[in-house]
């Protein structure tokens, strides 16, 4: 299974850098940091197919990393290559923030901080309706700066939403600097626990740890997974480099990046 995860992640990362180059788009570092998380979620937990897609609920709250999700949906047969290749072009449905107009995207998240509130409402609705289905939501660490995030967590804990799984892409960088310099959110795990959640801190690029954490649960509490990641993961000259929050690769950088990903 680890080999399948690794090969799928490679394909997604290669398409991310290709399309970022083609579209001259931003947020390539943010896209690369979440690849391993969504690979394990979709292939290990959801075991996604075009037929079971409607029964799986995932919200990418860090909508600026949507290219990673689009590339994954292409790899698992949800969207066609013709559609994927329109990314960044005029009249494309593939907007540069997650768009619900695309099959497989449950909610448009153009502004950070909204995804968790929506996921919490969906989880409560499922509880009331006795629907046995978990709601997964992936946040950026920058979203920890927003009050709506913590309000949603208080609400989820109060209603004992054990069908809610919150994943934080903790790459420790946001916008133009490090998260710690923008607004220090530590001690993060203890904060989640104080809000009444079960909290796990893992390596967000370790497939075994991701699989185990995503399968974890608590019968009375929402689950929060702090996935410690590397922004720009998979391309050494992009890793932990704040420039790649907004920068797109040149032709030479594209070639170098593709070689690194393939040889990893």
C-alpha positions in Angstrom: 0.0 0.0 0.0 2.9 2.4 0.8 4.2 1.9 -2.7 0.9 2.8 -4.2 0.7 5.9 -2.0 4.2 6.9 -3.0 3.6 6.5 -6.7 0.3 8.3 -6.6 1.9 11.2 -4.7 4.7 11.4 -7.2 2.2 11.7 -10.1 0.3 14.4 -8.3 3.4 16.4 -7.4 4.6 16.3 -11.0 1.3 17.5 -12.3 1.2 20.3 -9.7 4.6 21.7 -10.8 3.7 21.3 -14.5 0.4 23.1 -14.2 1.8 25.8 -11.9 4.3 26.5 -14.6 1.7 26.5 -17.3 -0.7 28.7 -15.4 1.9 30.9 -13.8 -0.1 30.3 -10.6 0.7 30.8 -6.9 0.6 28.6 -3.9 2.7 25.7 -5.2 4.4 25.3 -1.8 1.0 24.9 -0.1 -0.2 22.4 -2.7 2.9 20.2 -2.3 2.7 20.1 1.5 -0.8 18.4 1.5 -0.2 15.8 -1.2 0.6 12.9 1.2 -2.4 13.8 3.4 -5.0 13.7 0.7 -3.4 10.6 -1.0 -3.9 8.6 2.2 -7.3 10.0 2.8 -8.7 9.3 -0.6 -7.0 6.0 -1.4 -6.5 4.6 2.1 -9.6 5.7 4.0 -12.1 6.6 1.3 -10.9 4.0 -1.2 -12.3 6.4 -3.7 -13.9 5.4 -7.0 -16.2 7.4 -9.3 -19.1 5.2 -8.0 -18.6 5.9 -4.2 -17.7 9.6 -4.6 -21.0 10.9 -3.4 -20.8 9.1 -0.1 -17.4 10.7 0.8 -17.3 14.1 2.4 -14.1 16.2 2.4 -13.7 19.9 2.5 -10.4 21.6 1.5 -10.7 24.6 3.7 -7.2 25.9 2.6 -8.8 26.4 -0.8 -5.6 28.0 -2.3 -4.1 24.5 -2.4 -6.9 23.3 -4.7 -4.4 22.3 -7.5 -3.3 19.4 -5.4 -7.0 18.3 -5.0 -7.7 18.7 -8.7 -4.6 16.6 -9.6 -5.7 13.9 -7.2 -9.2 13.8 -8.6 -7.7 13.4 -12.1 -5.5 10.5 -10.9 -8.4 8.6 -9.4 -10.6 9.0 -12.5 -13.0 11.7 -11.2 -12.1 14.5 -13.6 -10.7 14.1 -17.2 -7.2 15.2 -18.4 -8.8 17.6 -20.8 -10.4 19.4 -17.9 -7.3 19.3 -15.8 -5.2 20.9 -18.5 -7.5 23.9 -18.6 -6.3 25.0 -15.1 -5.4 28.7 -15.1 -6.9 29.3 -18.6 -9.7 31.6 -19.5 -13.2 30.2 -18.9 -11.8 27.1 -17.0 -14.0 25.6 -14.3 -10.8 24.9 -12.3 -10.5 28.2 -10.4 -7.4 28.9 -8.4 -9.4 28.4 -5.2 -11.4 25.2 -4.6 -14.6 25.3 -6.7 -17.7 23.2 -6.1 -18.4 23.4 -9.8 -15.9 20.6 -10.2 -17.1 17.0 -9.6 -15.5 15.8 -6.3 -15.3 19.2 -4.7 -17.9 19.5 -2.0 -17.5 23.2 -1.1 -16.0 26.3 -2.6 -13.4 27.7 -0.2 -12.2 31.0 -1.6 -11.7 32.5 1.9 -9.8 30.8 4.6 -11.7 29.9 7.8 -15.0 28.9 6.4 -14.4 25.2 5.8 -14.5 24.1 9.4 -17.7 25.9 10.1 -19.4 24.2 7.2 -17.9 20.8 8.0 -19.2 21.1 11.6 -22.7 21.9 10.4 -22.6 18.8 8.1 -21.4 16.6 10.9 -24.2 17.8 13.2 -26.7 17.2 10.5 -25.5 13.7 10.0 -25.7 13.1 13.8 -29.3 14.3 13.9 -30.3 12.2 10.8 -28.4 9.1 12.1 -26.2 9.1 9.0 -23.1 7.1 9.7 -20.5 9.0 7.8 -17.5 11.1 8.8 -16.8 14.6 7.6 -13.2 15.4 6.9 -11.8 18.9 6.7 -8.3 20.1 5.9 -7.2 23.5 7.4 -4.1 25.6 7.0 -2.1 26.6 10.1 -2.9 30.2 9.1 -6.6 29.5 9.8 -5.7 29.0 13.4 -5.5 32.8 13.5 -9.2 33.1 12.8 -11.9 33.3 15.5 -14.4 31.3 13.4 -12.1 28.3 13.6 -12.2 28.2 17.3 -15.9 28.9 17.5 -16.5 25.9 15.3 -14.3 23.7 17.5 -16.2 24.8 20.6 -19.5 24.0 18.8 -18.2 20.6 17.6 -17.0 19.7 21.1 -20.2 20.8 22.7 -22.2 18.6 20.4 -19.8 15.7 20.8 -19.2 15.5 17.0 -17.1 12.3 17.0 -17.9 12.1 13.2 -15.8 15.2 12.5 -12.1 14.8 11.6 -10.1 18.0 11.4 -6.7 17.9 9.8 -4.3 20.8 10.1 -1.6 21.2 7.5 1.0 22.5 9.9 3.8 23.6 7.6 4.5 26.5 9.9 4.6 29.1 7.1 1.9 31.5 6.0 1.7 34.3 3.4 5.0 36.2 3.6 6.6 34.7 6.7 6.6 32.0 9.4 3.4 31.2 11.3 5.2 31.8 14.6 6.1 35.4 13.6 2.6 36.2 12.2 0.7 35.0 15.3 2.2 32.2 17.5 -0.4 29.4 17.8 1.6 27.1 20.1 1.0 25.1 22.2 -1.4 23.9 19.5 -2.1 20.3 20.6 -2.9 21.5 24.2 -5.2 24.2 22.8 -7.2 21.6 20.8 -7.4 19.4 23.9 -8.6 22.3 26.1 -11.4 22.9 23.6 -12.6 19.3 24.2 -11.1 17.6 21.1 -9.0 14.5 20.8 -5.7 15.7 19.3 -2.9 13.8 17.6 0.4 15.2 16.4 2.0 13.3 13.5 4.4 13.4 10.6 2.2 14.6 7.8 4.4 12.9 5.2 4.5 9.5 6.9 1.9 7.2 5.3 1.7 4.8 8.2 1.2 7.6 10.7 -1.4 9.3 8.5 -3.3 6.1 8.0 -3.4 5.2 11.7 -4.4 8.8 12.7 -7.2 9.0 10.1 -8.6 5.7 11.3 -8.5 6.9 14.9 -11.6 8.0 16.7 -13.2 8.9 20.1 -16.8 8.1 20.8 -17.4 11.5 22.5 -15.0 14.0 20.9 -14.1 15.4 17.5 -10.7 14.4 16.2 -8.0 16.9 15.3 -4.9 15.7 13.5 -1.9 18.1 13.5 0.0 17.0 10.4 3.5 18.4 10.7 4.5 19.0 7.1 7.1 20.8 4.9 5.9 23.5 2.7 7.1 22.7 -0.9 7.6 19.0 0.1 9.3 17.0 -2.7 11.3 19.7 -4.4 14.3 20.7 -2.3 14.7 24.2 -3.6 11.1 24.9 -2.7 11.1 23.3 0.7 10.7 25.7 3.6 11.1 28.6 1.2 8.5 31.3 1.7 9.0 32.6 -1.9 7.0 29.6 -3.2 3.8 30.7 -1.6 3.4 33.1 -4.5 6.0 32.2 -7.0 5.6 29.9 -10.1 8.5 28.0 -11.6 10.6 29.0 -14.6 11.2 26.4 -17.4 14.6 25.5 -15.9 13.0 25.2 -12.4 10.2 23.0 -13.8 12.7 20.6 -15.3 14.8 20.4 -12.1 11.6 20.0 -9.9 10.3 17.1 -12.1 13.7 15.3 -11.9 13.7 15.6 -8.1 10.2 14.3 -7.7 10.8 11.4 -10.0 14.1 10.4 -8.3 12.8 10.7 -4.7 
